């Protein structure tokens, strides 16, 4: 019986992320004002909801993986990442990255909303 193939992590070069961010910024700035307000608002709100839920699941998963934790651990949970073993890391870190993506989306949506609203 052959072992199941391992999933490889998807890593993108930072240059690709910067270029994609610049293109997305130009697209959002080029939208008509009212459409930009709507797109920015929906992007910000959707990202806040998705990122907030992902952050909640991340904190619960981190607590389950490393309990008991010191008081106030949630103020700087990233310092606890070094204590995760490989299995725990595979369970916890995707939620961390999803929450970070939600934060980036919320910032992009807020910028798009504000830039469109200022053009009205």
JOZI-V631976 format. One record per residue. N is the residue number from 1. NEAR is the number of other C-alpha atoms within 10 Angstrom. Layout:
N:NEAR  N:NEAR
This chain:
1:3  2:4  3:5  4:6  5:6  6:6  7:6  8:6  9:6  10:5  11:6  12:8  13:7  14:9  15:9  16:10  17:11  18:11  19:11  20:12  21:13  22:12  23:12  24:14  25:15  26:12  27:12  28:23  29:17  30:13  31:14  32:12  33:20  34:14  35:15  36:23  37:25  38:16  39:19  40:26  41:20  42:16  43:21  44:24  45:17  46:16  47:24  48:21  49:16  50:19  51:24  52:17  53:15  54:21  55:20  56:15  57:16  58:22  59:17  60:13  61:19  62:25  63:17  64:13  65:18  66:14  67:9  68:8  69:14  70:7  71:7  72:8  73:13  74:13  75:8  76:8  77:14  78:11  79:9  80:14  81:14  82:8  83:11  84:16  85:11  86:9  87:9  88:16  89:16  90:11  91:15  92:22  93:16  94:13  95:22  96:21  97:15  98:19  99:24  100:17  101:17  102:25  103:20  104:16  105:21  106:24  107:17  108:21  109:27  110:20  111:19  112:29  113:25  114:16  115:17  116:23  117:16  118:10  119:12  120:9
